[in-house]
Amino acid sequence: MTLGGGATEIHGHRGARGLRPENTLPGFAHAFELGVDAVELDVGLTADGVVVLSHDQTVSPITCTDTGPVTPGDPLYPYVGRPIRSLTLDRFKTLDAGVRQTTDVDPYLFTQLPMPGTPPPTLAEVCALLRLYDSNRLGLAIELKTDPSWPDEAVQAFVAAVAAVVEAHGLVRRSRVLGFDWRVLTAACDLAPGLGRVALVEPKTVVPGSPWLAGLPADDYLASAVMAGATVLSPDHEMVTPELVFDAHTLGLPVAPWTVNDEQEMSRLLEYGVDAMVTDYPTRLRTVMTTYGLPLPRPAALRSLLSAPFAS
């Protein structure tokens, strides 16, 4: 999984959040079959040390609903709203992650196909799913959900747990770890140097004295990203300018902005020469790239229909 080869990659955000429930196996399968280069996903760690998918450090009331306690009278029930790190895997697996809950402003309610009864997966299950597909180019971009309040040893243990899962499935060369908390990058350099390392940035994390940058200065955050061990820079798309792309490329950093859902913005970034885009709508980006005559990742297919774990 190598960025910067001259073509713009398509990275499905949380699978294909605009089309299928986020961070779920059906969502990833749909993205693979639409045609992406990689899927971006978010992970946390359960109380019993299992790497699971969740965008938030607590169980989200928007993306998850309770279905019942794992055992009658469980004092931790309900599980929605609880920290992922407080729940064992069996509790986490009772959640339904297939239907978004109604909020006042949520564009995905109008475009995302609900899939009731979909449990949130483990990272190991995502890796196993990826291996079912016939493309050896599909990659995983795994964001570790930590923050500066975490002690260093907890960040290191989390990185080690993620690396162990990826390595067990033979996917180190096809995977990257992502972090706004750049201690994820420095830990990965030491613990899993074969993994790609993506420095996530947004305006609030690159201010002077920022606690997100592993103690490195924010005034030249591109150089600091290199010092932290980054192999890719992934900025909020609104931060991207031609100068940023040029400067990052000068330092050897491919640029992969997030989260790009507007067609005009996709065109702007393509003209700036970004190396990838993270999008909730891979189909939109494929259409825009077609108008530029750019190569597209081919849709992947299951190696055997008999091995399909579900219908997408």
The 8 nearest C-alpha neighbors of each residue, nearest first, counted from 0:
[[1, 173, 138, 172, 136, 174, 2, 137],
 [2, 0, 3, 4, 173, 195, 172, 138],
 [3, 1, 4, 253, 274, 0, 275, 8],
 [2, 4, 253, 5, 274, 1, 6, 7],
 [5, 3, 2, 6, 1, 274, 7, 253],
 [4, 6, 3, 7, 274, 2, 272, 273],
 [7, 5, 4, 8, 274, 294, 3, 293],
 [8, 6, 274, 275, 273, 9, 5, 276],
 [7, 9, 275, 36, 274, 6, 10, 276],
 [8, 10, 35, 36, 276, 275, 11, 277],
 [11, 9, 277, 37, 38, 36, 276, 35],
 [10, 12, 38, 14, 15, 278, 277, 39],
 [13, 11, 279, 39, 278, 14, 277, 15],
 [12, 14, 40, 22, 21, 39, 16, 15],
 [15, 13, 27, 11, 12, 26, 38, 30],
 [14, 16, 279, 11, 18, 12, 17, 30],
 [17, 15, 21, 279, 18, 19, 13, 20],
 [16, 18, 279, 111, 107, 280, 15, 110],
 [17, 19, 111, 16, 15, 110, 112, 280],
 [18, 20, 26, 111, 112, 16, 15, 17],
 [21, 19, 97, 26, 16, 23, 113, 111],
 [20, 22, 16, 13, 23, 14, 26, 19],
 [21, 23, 13, 40, 14, 52, 26, 20],
 [24, 22, 26, 21, 25, 119, 120, 20],
 [23, 25, 27, 26, 28, 125, 120, 22],
 [26, 24, 28, 27, 23, 311, 29, 19],
 [27, 25, 19, 14, 23, 29, 24, 28],
 [26, 28, 14, 30, 24, 29, 25, 31],
 [27, 29, 25, 31, 30, 26, 24, 32],
 [28, 30, 32, 26, 27, 31, 311, 25],
 [29, 31, 27, 33, 32, 28, 15, 14],
 [32, 30, 28, 34, 299, 29, 33, 35],
 [31, 33, 298, 299, 29, 30, 34, 300],
 [34, 32, 30, 298, 31, 29, 35, 282],
 [298, 35, 33, 297, 296, 31, 32, 299],
 [36, 34, 9, 37, 296, 31, 10, 30],
 [35, 37, 137, 9, 8, 10, 296, 138],
 [38, 36, 138, 10, 137, 139, 35, 11],
 [37, 39, 11, 10, 14, 139, 140, 12],
 [38, 40, 140, 12, 13, 11, 141, 139],
 [41, 39, 13, 141, 142, 22, 140, 38],
 [42, 40, 142, 54, 53, 52, 141, 143],
 [43, 41, 52, 53, 143, 51, 144, 142],
 [42, 44, 51, 50, 53, 144, 52, 83],
 [43, 45, 50, 49, 48, 84, 51, 83],
 [46, 44, 84, 48, 49, 47, 87, 83],
 [45, 47, 84, 87, 85, 86, 48, 44],
 [48, 46, 45, 87, 49, 88, 86, 44],
 [47, 49, 45, 46, 44, 50, 160, 87],
 [48, 50, 45, 44, 47, 51, 88, 121],
 [49, 51, 44, 122, 43, 121, 42, 45],
 [52, 50, 121, 42, 122, 43, 44, 120],
 [51, 53, 42, 41, 121, 120, 43, 22],
 [52, 54, 42, 55, 41, 43, 51, 22],
 [53, 55, 41, 42, 52, 56, 144, 40],
 [56, 54, 57, 53, 59, 58, 144, 43],
 [55, 57, 82, 83, 144, 43, 58, 54],
 [58, 56, 82, 55, 81, 83, 80, 59],
 [59, 57, 80, 79, 81, 83, 82, 55],
 [58, 60, 61, 62, 63, 57, 80, 79],
 [59, 61, 63, 62, 79, 64, 80, 58],
 [62, 60, 100, 59, 99, 63, 101, 102],
 [61, 63, 99, 59, 96, 60, 100, 98],
 [64, 62, 96, 60, 95, 59, 61, 94],
 [65, 63, 95, 94, 60, 66, 79, 96],
 [64, 66, 94, 67, 79, 95, 78, 77],
 [65, 67, 94, 93, 64, 95, 68, 77],
 [68, 66, 65, 69, 93, 77, 76, 94],
 [69, 67, 70, 76, 73, 71, 77, 66],
 [68, 70, 90, 67, 93, 89, 71, 73],
 [69, 71, 68, 73, 72, 67, 90, 76],
 [72, 70, 73, 68, 69, 67, 74, 76],
 [71, 73, 74, 70, 68, 76, 75, 69],
 [72, 74, 75, 76, 71, 70, 68, 69],
 [75, 73, 76, 72, 77, 68, 71, 70],
 [76, 74, 73, 77, 78, 86, 68, 81],
 [77, 75, 78, 74, 73, 68, 67, 72],
 [76, 78, 79, 75, 65, 68, 67, 80],
 [77, 79, 76, 81, 80, 75, 65, 58],
 [80, 78, 58, 81, 77, 60, 59, 65],
 [81, 79, 58, 57, 59, 78, 60, 82],
 [80, 82, 57, 78, 79, 58, 83, 85],
 [83, 81, 57, 84, 85, 56, 58, 80],
 [82, 84, 57, 85, 45, 86, 56, 58],
 [83, 85, 45, 46, 82, 86, 44, 43],
 [86, 84, 46, 82, 83, 45, 87, 81],
 [87, 85, 46, 83, 84, 45, 90, 91],
 [86, 88, 46, 90, 47, 45, 89, 91],
 [87, 89, 91, 90, 92, 45, 86, 49],
 [88, 90, 92, 91, 87, 69, 93, 86],
 [89, 91, 88, 87, 92, 93, 69, 86],
 [92, 90, 88, 93, 89, 94, 86, 87],
 [91, 93, 89, 94, 90, 118, 88, 119],
 [92, 94, 91, 90, 66, 95, 69, 89],
 [95, 93, 65, 92, 64, 118, 91, 66],
 [94, 96, 118, 64, 117, 63, 116, 97],
 [97, 95, 63, 118, 117, 119, 62, 98],
 [96, 98, 114, 115, 117, 20, 95, 113],
 [97, 99, 113, 115, 96, 114, 100, 62],
 [100, 98, 62, 61, 101, 97, 108, 63],
 [99, 101, 61, 98, 62, 102, 60, 63],
 [100, 102, 99, 103, 108, 61, 105, 104],
 [103, 101, 104, 105, 100, 61, 108, 99],
 [102, 104, 105, 101, 106, 100, 108, 61],
 [105, 103, 102, 106, 101, 108, 107, 109],
 [104, 106, 107, 108, 102, 103, 101, 109],
 [107, 105, 108, 109, 104, 110, 17, 111],
 [106, 108, 110, 109, 111, 17, 105, 16],
 [107, 109, 106, 111, 110, 105, 99, 101],
 [110, 108, 107, 106, 111, 105, 112, 17],
 [109, 111, 107, 18, 108, 17, 112, 106],
 [112, 110, 18, 19, 17, 107, 108, 109],
 [111, 113, 19, 18, 114, 110, 20, 108],
 [114, 112, 98, 97, 115, 111, 20, 19],
 [113, 115, 97, 98, 117, 112, 116, 20],
 [116, 114, 97, 117, 98, 113, 95, 96],
 [115, 117, 95, 97, 118, 114, 96, 98],
 [116, 118, 97, 95, 96, 115, 114, 119],
 [119, 117, 95, 96, 94, 92, 120, 116],
 [118, 120, 96, 23, 92, 52, 117, 94],
 [121, 119, 52, 51, 124, 23, 118, 122],
 [120, 122, 51, 124, 123, 50, 52, 125],
 [121, 123, 125, 124, 51, 50, 126, 52],
 [122, 124, 126, 121, 125, 164, 127, 165],
 [125, 123, 127, 121, 122, 126, 120, 128],
 [126, 124, 128, 122, 127, 123, 129, 24],
 [127, 125, 123, 129, 128, 124, 122, 130],
 [126, 128, 124, 130, 125, 129, 123, 131],
 [129, 127, 125, 131, 130, 126, 124, 132],
 [128, 130, 126, 131, 127, 132, 125, 137],
 [129, 131, 127, 128, 132, 126, 133, 168],
 [132, 130, 128, 129, 301, 302, 127, 133],
 [133, 131, 301, 302, 130, 300, 129, 134],
 [132, 134, 302, 300, 301, 299, 135, 131],
 [135, 133, 136, 132, 299, 137, 300, 130],
 [134, 136, 137, 133, 132, 138, 130, 173],
 [137, 135, 134, 138, 0, 36, 173, 37],
 [138, 136, 36, 37, 135, 134, 173, 139],
 [137, 139, 37, 173, 174, 0, 136, 36],
 [138, 140, 174, 38, 37, 141, 39, 175],
 [141, 139, 39, 175, 174, 176, 38, 40],
 [142, 140, 176, 40, 177, 41, 39, 139],
 [143, 141, 177, 41, 178, 176, 40, 144],
 [144, 142, 42, 178, 145, 41, 177, 141],
 [145, 143, 43, 42, 142, 56, 41, 146],
 [144, 146, 143, 180, 149, 147, 154, 178],
 [145, 147, 148, 180, 149, 144, 211, 179],
 [146, 148, 149, 211, 210, 180, 145, 150],
 [149, 147, 146, 150, 145, 210, 151, 211],
 [148, 150, 147, 146, 153, 151, 154, 145],
 [151, 149, 153, 152, 148, 154, 147, 155],
 [152, 150, 154, 153, 155, 149, 182, 156],
 [151, 153, 155, 154, 150, 156, 149, 157],
 [154, 152, 156, 155, 150, 151, 157, 149],
 [155, 153, 157, 151, 152, 156, 158, 183],
 [154, 156, 152, 158, 157, 153, 186, 159],
 [155, 157, 159, 153, 154, 158, 152, 160],
 [158, 156, 160, 154, 159, 155, 153, 161],
 [159, 157, 155, 161, 160, 156, 162, 154],
 [158, 160, 156, 162, 157, 161, 163, 155],
 [161, 159, 157, 163, 158, 162, 156, 164],
 [162, 160, 158, 164, 163, 159, 157, 165],
 [161, 163, 159, 165, 164, 160, 166, 158],
 [162, 164, 166, 160, 161, 165, 167, 159],
 [165, 163, 167, 161, 166, 162, 123, 160],
 [166, 164, 162, 170, 168, 167, 163, 171],
 [165, 167, 169, 163, 168, 164, 171, 170],
 [168, 166, 164, 165, 169, 163, 170, 162],
 [169, 167, 166, 165, 170, 126, 164, 127],
 [168, 170, 166, 167, 171, 165, 172, 173],
 [169, 171, 173, 165, 168, 172, 166, 174],
 [170, 172, 174, 173, 166, 194, 165, 169],
 [173, 171, 170, 174, 0, 194, 193, 195],
 [174, 172, 0, 138, 170, 171, 139, 137],
 [175, 173, 139, 171, 138, 172, 140, 194],
 [176, 174, 195, 140, 194, 196, 141, 139],
 [175, 177, 141, 196, 142, 140, 197, 195],
 [178, 176, 142, 197, 141, 196, 198, 143],
 [177, 179, 180, 199, 142, 181, 183, 143],
 [178, 180, 199, 181, 200, 211, 198, 177],
 [179, 181, 211, 178, 182, 146, 183, 212],
 [182, 180, 183, 212, 184, 213, 178, 179],
 [181, 183, 185, 213, 184, 180, 186, 154],
 [182, 184, 181, 186, 185, 178, 180, 187],
 [185, 183, 187, 181, 182, 186, 196, 228],
 [184, 186, 182, 188, 187, 227, 183, 228],
 [185, 187, 183, 189, 188, 184, 155, 182],
 [186, 188, 191, 190, 184, 189, 185, 192],
 [189, 187, 192, 185, 186, 190, 191, 184],
 [188, 190, 187, 186, 191, 192, 185, 184],
 [189, 191, 187, 188, 186, 192, 159, 158],
 [192, 190, 187, 193, 194, 188, 189, 162],
 [193, 191, 188, 194, 187, 189, 190, 195],
 [194, 192, 191, 171, 172, 195, 188, 187],
 [195, 193, 175, 192, 171, 191, 174, 196],
 [194, 196, 175, 230, 176, 174, 193, 197],
 [197, 195, 229, 176, 230, 175, 184, 177],
 [196, 198, 177, 231, 229, 232, 230, 176],
 [199, 197, 232, 229, 233, 178, 177, 231],
 [198, 200, 179, 233, 178, 234, 197, 232],
 [201, 199, 234, 179, 204, 233, 235, 198],
 [200, 202, 235, 204, 203, 234, 205, 199],
 [203, 201, 204, 205, 200, 206, 238, 235],
 [202, 204, 201, 205, 206, 209, 200, 211],
 [205, 203, 202, 201, 206, 209, 211, 200],
 [204, 206, 217, 202, 203, 209, 207, 220],
 [205, 207, 209, 204, 217, 203, 208, 202],
 [208, 206, 217, 209, 205, 218, 216, 204],
 [207, 209, 206, 210, 217, 216, 214, 205],
 [208, 210, 211, 206, 207, 204, 205, 212],
 [211, 209, 212, 147, 208, 214, 213, 204],
 [212, 210, 180, 209, 213, 204, 147, 181],
 [211, 213, 181, 215, 214, 210, 180, 209],
 [214, 212, 182, 181, 215, 211, 210, 180],
 [215, 213, 212, 216, 210, 211, 209, 208],
 [214, 216, 212, 213, 223, 217, 227, 226],
 [217, 215, 218, 223, 220, 214, 219, 207],
 [216, 218, 220, 205, 219, 207, 206, 215],
 [217, 219, 216, 220, 207, 206, 205, 223],
 [220, 218, 217, 221, 222, 223, 216, 224],
 [219, 221, 223, 217, 222, 218, 224, 216],
 [222, 220, 224, 223, 219, 247, 225, 250],
 [221, 223, 225, 224, 220, 219, 226, 250],
 [224, 222, 220, 226, 221, 225, 215, 227],
 [225, 223, 227, 221, 226, 222, 229, 220],
 [224, 226, 228, 229, 222, 223, 227, 221],
 [227, 225, 223, 228, 224, 222, 229, 215],
 [228, 226, 224, 225, 185, 229, 223, 184],
 [229, 227, 225, 226, 184, 185, 188, 224],
 [230, 228, 196, 225, 224, 197, 231, 198],
 [229, 231, 196, 252, 197, 195, 228, 232],
 [232, 230, 197, 252, 253, 229, 254, 198],
 [233, 231, 198, 254, 197, 252, 253, 255],
 [232, 234, 255, 199, 256, 254, 198, 200],
 [235, 233, 200, 256, 199, 201, 236, 257],
 [234, 236, 257, 201, 237, 238, 256, 200],
 [237, 235, 256, 257, 238, 239, 234, 258],
 [236, 238, 235, 239, 234, 240, 256, 257],
 [239, 237, 236, 235, 234, 240, 201, 202],
 [238, 240, 236, 237, 243, 241, 244, 234],
 [239, 241, 243, 242, 244, 238, 271, 237],
 [242, 240, 244, 271, 243, 245, 239, 272],
 [241, 243, 245, 240, 244, 246, 239, 247],
 [244, 242, 240, 246, 245, 241, 247, 239],
 [243, 245, 247, 241, 242, 246, 248, 240],
 [246, 244, 242, 248, 243, 247, 249, 241],
 [245, 247, 249, 243, 248, 244, 242, 250],
 [248, 246, 252, 244, 250, 249, 245, 243],
 [247, 249, 251, 252, 245, 250, 246, 253],
 [248, 250, 246, 247, 251, 245, 252, 244],
 [251, 249, 247, 248, 252, 246, 222, 225],
 [250, 252, 248, 249, 247, 253, 230, 231],
 [251, 253, 247, 231, 248, 250, 230, 232],
 [252, 254, 231, 3, 274, 248, 232, 2],
 [255, 253, 232, 274, 273, 233, 231, 256],
 [254, 256, 275, 233, 276, 274, 232, 273],
 [257, 255, 236, 234, 233, 276, 235, 277],
 [258, 256, 277, 235, 236, 259, 276, 234],
 [257, 259, 278, 277, 260, 236, 256, 235],
 [258, 260, 278, 257, 261, 277, 265, 276],
 [261, 259, 278, 280, 279, 258, 262, 265],
 [262, 260, 264, 263, 259, 265, 283, 284],
 [261, 263, 265, 264, 266, 260, 287, 283],
 [264, 262, 266, 265, 261, 267, 287, 268],
 [263, 265, 267, 261, 266, 262, 268, 259],
 [266, 264, 262, 268, 263, 267, 269, 261],
 [265, 267, 263, 269, 264, 268, 270, 262],
 [268, 266, 264, 270, 265, 269, 263, 271],
 [267, 269, 271, 265, 270, 266, 273, 264],
 [268, 270, 266, 272, 271, 267, 273, 265],
 [269, 271, 267, 268, 272, 266, 273, 265],
 [272, 270, 268, 269, 241, 273, 267, 244],
 [271, 273, 269, 270, 274, 268, 244, 7],
 [274, 272, 254, 275, 271, 269, 268, 255],
 [273, 275, 7, 254, 3, 253, 255, 8],
 [276, 274, 8, 255, 7, 273, 9, 254],
 [275, 277, 255, 256, 9, 10, 278, 257],
 [276, 278, 10, 257, 258, 12, 11, 259],
 [279, 277, 259, 12, 258, 280, 11, 260],
 [278, 280, 16, 17, 12, 15, 11, 260],
 [279, 281, 278, 282, 283, 17, 15, 260],
 [282, 280, 284, 283, 11, 278, 285, 279],
 [281, 283, 285, 280, 284, 286, 33, 34],
 [284, 282, 286, 285, 281, 280, 287, 262],
 [283, 285, 287, 281, 286, 282, 288, 280],
 [284, 286, 282, 288, 283, 287, 281, 289],
 [287, 285, 289, 283, 284, 288, 282, 290],
 [288, 286, 284, 290, 289, 285, 283, 262],
 [287, 289, 285, 291, 293, 290, 286, 284],
 [288, 290, 292, 286, 291, 287, 293, 285],
 [289, 291, 287, 288, 292, 286, 293, 285],
 [292, 290, 288, 289, 293, 287, 266, 269],
 [291, 293, 289, 290, 288, 294, 287, 295],
 [292, 294, 288, 291, 289, 295, 6, 290],
 [295, 293, 292, 296, 6, 289, 288, 7],
 [294, 296, 297, 293, 285, 288, 34, 289],
 [297, 295, 34, 35, 36, 298, 294, 9],
 [296, 298, 34, 295, 299, 35, 33, 32],
 [299, 34, 297, 32, 33, 31, 296, 300],
 [300, 298, 32, 31, 134, 133, 132, 297],
 [301, 299, 132, 133, 32, 302, 298, 134],
 [300, 302, 132, 303, 131, 133, 304, 299],
 [301, 303, 133, 132, 131, 300, 304, 306],
 [304, 302, 305, 301, 306, 307, 131, 300],
 [303, 305, 306, 307, 301, 302, 300, 308],
 [304, 306, 303, 307, 308, 302, 301, 309],
 [305, 307, 304, 303, 308, 131, 301, 302],
 [306, 308, 304, 309, 305, 301, 310, 303],
 [309, 307, 306, 310, 128, 305, 24, 304],
 [310, 308, 307, 311, 25, 24, 306, 28],
 [309, 311, 307, 308, 25, 28, 29, 304],
 [310, 25, 29, 28, 309, 26, 32, 24]]
